[in-house]
Each structure stands twice: as structure tokens, then as C-alpha cells.
Amino acid sequence: MGILLQDLRYGARMVVNHHGFIGIGIVCCAAVSRILSSVLYGISPHDPVSFLFVPEFLWAVALVASYRPARRATKVDPMEALRYE
């Protein structure tokens, strides 16, 4: 269980370290939203819920994506992994 949590923490840390890029993306989306306002149906171009939900959704996707390799790492025998290196 320790390896699984360690790998999940590593995946979460990668997302948090790149959180500044998400901020840059939000600023770019705000700038481009006027151009795309003609294709948005049912929401305003500067909908705060969308701007807050999307980064959190991407963070959750990153955690889910890091779960499978972390789970697979827990099934490897440590001595076998050391011999492989």
C-alpha cells in the first residue's frame, strides 16, 4: 500500500507543480472566449463555474491516470525489480 500512495502522491505533485500552467491556460481561455462565444450554447463566455471546474477535473483525471501504473507497481516483487536494473 505504501508504493501505491507514494506513486499517487507523485502524480498529484506533478499536477500541482504544473498548476501555474493551468493558470496561464485559464487566462488564455478568457481571452479566446469572445471569439468562441458564437459556439457556446447555454453558458456565458466567462462562466466562473466552467473556469473553476475544468482545472479540478484535469487534476482528477491525472490522479486516475496515475492509479493504474501505481497499482501495477505494487504487484512487482522488489527483488525482481532490483535484478532487472
N, C-alpha and C positions, 0 to 999 in steps of 0.2 A: 504493500500500500504506500510505502514511502516513496518509491520511484514514481508511482503514478502521480502523487501530489507534487513531487518535485518537477516533473515534466509539465504538469498543468500550470504550475506557478511560472515556469519558464515561458510557456505560451502566453500567459496573461501579462507577464513582464514585457514581452516583445510588443504586445498591443499598447500597453501603457507608454512605453518608450517612444512609440510612433504616434502617440496621441496628438502631438504637435502638428503632424501632417494631416490629421483629421481636421484640426482647426483651420489649416490652410485650405483644405477641401471645402469646408463649410463656407469660408469667405468666398471662394471661387464659385460655389453653387449659388450663393446670394447674388453675386454679380451676373451670373448667367441666367438666373431665374426669370429676369424680364424678357429675355429672348425666348425662353421656353414657356412663357405664360400662356401662349396660344394652344399648347398641347396638354396643359394641366386641366383636368376636369374634377371639380368638386373640392379643390383646395386652393388656397391663395398662393401666389409665388413665394411669399415669405412666411409660410406656415411654421410656427415655432415647434409644434409637435413633431413634424417631419424632420426638422433640423436637429432635434434632440434625440429622436428615436433611431435614426439611421446609424449614428456612431455607436450607440449602445447595441444595436442589432449586429453590427460588424464585429464588435467585441465578443458577443455571444457566439457568433459563427467561428471566430478564431479559437475560442475555447473548445467548441465541439470538434473542430478540425484537428486540434492537438490531442484530443482524447484518444482517438484510435491508435496513433503511434505510441502514445504513452501506455496504453493498455497492452499493446503488443510487447513493449519493453519489459513489462512485469512478468511475462511468461518465459523470458530467456534466462537460462541458467547463467549465473555470474561467472563461473569458471569457464564455461564455453565461450562467453563473450570475451574474456581476457585472453584465451588461447587464440581467438580469431584475430585479435590485434596483432 
